[in-house]
Amino acid sequence: MTESGFKFSILASGSSGNSFYLETSKKKILVDAGLSGKKLAQLMSEIDRSLADVDALLVTHEHKDHIHGVGVLARKYGLDIYANEETWQAMDGMIGQIDSSQRHLFEMGKVKTFGDIDIESFGVSHDAAAPQFYRFMKDGKSFVMLTDTGYVSDRMAGIIENADGYLIEANHDIEILRSGIYPWRLKQRILSDKGHLSNDDGAETMIRTLGNKTKKIYLGHLSKENNVKELAHMTMENSLLQADLGVNHDFKIYDTSPDQASPLTTI
């Protein structure tokens, strides 16, 4: 009998680099490779897995903290790489040569089946060519990745609602960002509709979208300069408690790390 659901680990999440790993009995998939090949190999070994066994790498968008290791992994391990047309064009000068047989399209708003898991892509609002994130679905279970967006539209909220687990952006605390050392133009970019979700935005998104199936919420893509892990966690927890949602009862909130893999978890 094959195991139901799937396993995942957030290998790294933060402004310095992002990567997510997911496996079923038939497929092993990475989403983004925003760190060096060496670092990604180390993160995989933390969960007792090897990059040599990965079947496919999905790319969300072309920013360096999501694609830094894409070219290296493609060449070293012969990985199949999936991205939409605009992201391929934007990445082209940044990842070196990748054999045409390894280059695949995963267009926005589509569902693709990889072995025994369905993956839905959906567009987000971020200052990249055509950024998209993913919902993974198998055996009635689902997990949503949603970072790198300036806001969450009703369309996006509808696509991601009532997942079993979420990786949701908690990039910055608005007050820390406003009073911090970043140039004003960069602050404006982060706070804009094409920037990043703040702690408050991430919490509001979860209030809108979590459902009775939801068991795990991971806080992701925290800024090193403009956030504090404890503050992000407290903001999410307090907001959900104020909305009368079952924090630590119906579901749990987890932190992520920019340089340490989360334990391999079954959903």
FENWO-V814744 format. One record per residue. SS is DSSP state (H for helix, E for strand, L for the rest). PHI is phi in radians with two decimals (NA if undefined). OMEGA is omega in degrees with one decimal (NA if undefined). Layout:
{{SS:PHI:OMEGA} {SS:PHI:OMEGA}}
//
This chain:
{{L:NA:179.6} {L:-1.38:-178.9} {L:-1.23:178.7} {L:-1.47:-178.1} {L:1.20:-178.7} {L:-2.73:179.6} {E:-2.00:179.3} {E:-2.60:170.7} {E:-2.52:171.6} {E:-1.51:-173.8} {E:-1.15:178.9} {E:-2.79:176.2} {L:-2.57:-178.8} {L:2.85:-177.5} {L:-1.16:-177.5} {L:-1.58:179.0} {L:2.91:-174.7} {L:-2.39:174.0} {E:-2.82:-176.6} {E:-2.31:-178.5} {E:-2.10:-179.8} {E:-2.46:177.5} {E:-2.46:168.4} {L:-2.13:178.3} {L:-1.18:-176.9} {L:-1.94:-173.3} {L:-2.39:173.4} {E:-2.18:-169.8} {E:-2.28:170.2} {E:-1.85:168.6} {E:-2.06:-178.4} {L:1.18:178.1} {L:-2.53:-172.6} {L:-1.60:178.1} {L:-2.30:179.6} {L:-1.17:177.4} {H:-1.01:-179.6} {H:-1.10:-179.6} {H:-1.15:179.4} {H:-1.13:177.0} {H:-1.08:179.0} {H:-1.15:179.6} {H:-1.10:177.5} {H:-1.13:-180.0} {H:-1.17:176.7} {H:-1.08:178.2} {L:-1.88:175.4} {L:1.14:179.5} {L:-2.28:-177.9} {L:-2.22:176.0} {H:-1.08:-178.9} {H:-1.11:-178.1} {H:-1.65:-176.8} {L:-1.27:-178.4} {L:-1.59:-173.3} {E:-2.64:175.8} {E:-2.18:178.3} {E:-1.71:-179.1} {L:-1.93:179.1} {L:-1.52:179.0} {L:-2.94:-164.8} {L:-1.59:179.1} {L:-1.18:-170.0} {H:-1.03:-177.7} {H:-1.27:175.5} {H:-2.14:-175.6} {H:-2.21:-173.7} {L:-0.85:-176.2} {L:-1.77:-173.5} {H:-1.04:-177.6} {H:-1.09:179.6} {H:-1.04:-178.9} {H:-1.14:179.8} {H:-1.06:-176.7} {H:-1.32:-175.5} {H:-1.28:-172.9} {H:-1.96:-179.7} {L:1.11:-174.8} {L:-1.22:168.8} {E:-1.37:-177.6} {E:-1.91:-178.7} {E:-2.10:174.5} {E:-2.77:176.2} {L:-1.41:-173.2} {H:-0.94:-176.5} {H:-1.14:179.2} {H:-1.20:175.5} {H:-1.00:-178.4} {H:-1.09:-178.5} {H:-1.21:-178.4} {H:-1.40:-164.7} {L:-0.86:-179.2} {L:-1.45:-170.3} {L:-1.89:-171.3} {L:-2.10:178.7} {L:1.29:-175.7} {L:-1.30:172.1} {L:-2.23:-178.2} {L:-0.98:-176.3} {H:-1.05:-179.6} {H:-1.23:-179.8} {H:-1.73:-176.3} {E:-1.66:-176.4} {E:-2.27:178.5} {E:-1.64:169.7} {L:-2.29:-172.4} {L:-1.31:-178.4} {L:-1.11:176.5} {L:1.39:-179.4} {L:-1.91:171.5} {E:-1.98:176.5} {E:-2.05:176.6} {E:-1.79:176.0} {E:-2.00:-177.8} {L:1.09:-175.9} {L:-1.95:179.4} {E:-2.25:176.1} {E:-1.73:179.7} {E:-2.21:179.1} {E:-1.85:175.7} {E:-1.71:176.6} {E:-2.55:-177.5} {E:-1.31:176.1} {L:-2.21:-176.5} {L:-1.85:-175.4} {L:-2.60:-174.8} {L:-1.45:175.2} {L:-2.30:-173.0} {L:-1.05:179.9} {L:-2.72:-173.2} {L:-1.16:177.7} {E:-2.49:175.4} {E:-2.08:-164.8} {E:-2.41:168.4} {E:-2.05:-177.9} {E:-1.79:-173.0} {E:-2.37:176.8} {E:-2.75:175.5} {L:0.92:179.0} {L:1.33:178.1} {E:-1.87:176.9} {E:-2.58:176.6} {E:-2.34:-178.0} {E:-2.01:169.0} {E:-1.81:177.0} {E:-2.55:170.2} {L:-2.29:175.5} {L:0.96:172.3} {L:-2.51:-178.5} {L:-1.40:176.2} {L:-2.78:179.7} {L:-2.05:-178.7} {L:-1.32:175.8} {H:-1.07:178.4} {H:-1.08:179.4} {H:-1.11:-179.2} {H:-1.03:179.2} {H:-1.15:-179.1} {H:-1.22:-171.2} {H:-1.71:-170.9} {L:-1.18:173.5} {L:0.94:171.7} {L:-1.42:176.7} {L:-1.25:179.4} {E:-2.57:-179.8} {E:-2.36:159.7} {E:-1.91:-174.3} {E:-2.00:-177.7} {E:-1.23:169.2} {L:-2.38:-167.0} {L:-1.26:-171.8} {E:-2.58:165.9} {L:-1.62:-171.9} {H:-1.03:-178.0} {H:-1.19:178.0} {H:-1.09:179.5} {H:-1.11:-176.2} {H:-1.09:-176.7} {H:-1.65:-174.1} {L:-1.46:-170.5} {L:-1.51:-177.7} {L:-1.10:173.0} {L:-1.07:-175.2} {H:-0.99:-178.9} {H:-1.08:178.9} {H:-1.21:176.5} {H:-1.04:179.0} {H:-1.05:179.9} {H:-1.07:-177.4} {H:-1.12:-177.4} {H:-1.40:-174.0} {L:-1.34:177.2} {L:-1.18:177.8} {L:-2.00:-178.3} {L:-1.80:-175.0} {L:-2.35:175.7} {L:-1.31:173.3} {E:-1.37:174.4} {H:-0.94:-179.4} {H:-1.14:178.9} {H:-1.09:-180.0} {H:-1.07:178.9} {H:-1.13:179.7} {H:-1.11:177.8} {H:-1.09:179.5} {H:-1.15:177.4} {H:-1.07:-179.6} {H:-1.28:-165.4} {H:-2.05:-177.6} {L:-1.17:-177.6} {L:-2.43:-176.1} {L:-1.24:176.1} {L:-1.48:-171.0} {L:-1.17:-178.7} {L:-2.13:-174.1} {E:-2.43:175.0} {E:-2.20:178.2} {E:-1.83:179.5} {E:-1.62:-170.7} {E:-2.17:173.3} {L:1.00:178.0} {L:-1.20:176.2} {L:-1.35:178.5} {L:-1.17:-175.1} {L:-1.54:-166.9} {L:-2.06:179.5} {L:-2.71:174.9} {L:-2.36:-175.1} {H:-0.91:-178.2} {H:-1.12:-179.8} {H:-1.20:177.8} {H:-1.05:-178.6} {H:-1.11:-178.4} {H:-1.11:179.4} {H:-1.07:179.1} {H:-1.08:-176.7} {H:-1.07:-178.6} {H:-1.12:-179.6} {H:-1.10:-178.4} {H:-1.23:176.1} {H:-1.13:178.9} {H:-1.10:178.2} {L:-1.50:176.7} {L:1.11:177.8} {L:-1.82:-166.7} {L:-1.40:178.6} {E:-1.04:179.9} {L:1.10:176.9} {L:-2.12:176.7} {L:-1.40:-178.2} {E:-2.65:178.7} {E:-2.14:177.2} {E:-1.86:-177.4} {E:-2.15:173.5} {E:-1.58:173.5} {L:-2.13:-176.8} {L:-2.25:176.2} {L:-1.35:-175.1} {L:-2.51:178.3} {L:-2.52:-177.7} {L:-1.28:172.5} {L:-1.29:-178.5} {L:-0.99:175.9} {L:-1.09:-170.8} {E:-2.19:177.4} {E:-1.63:176.2} {L:-2.03:NA}}
//
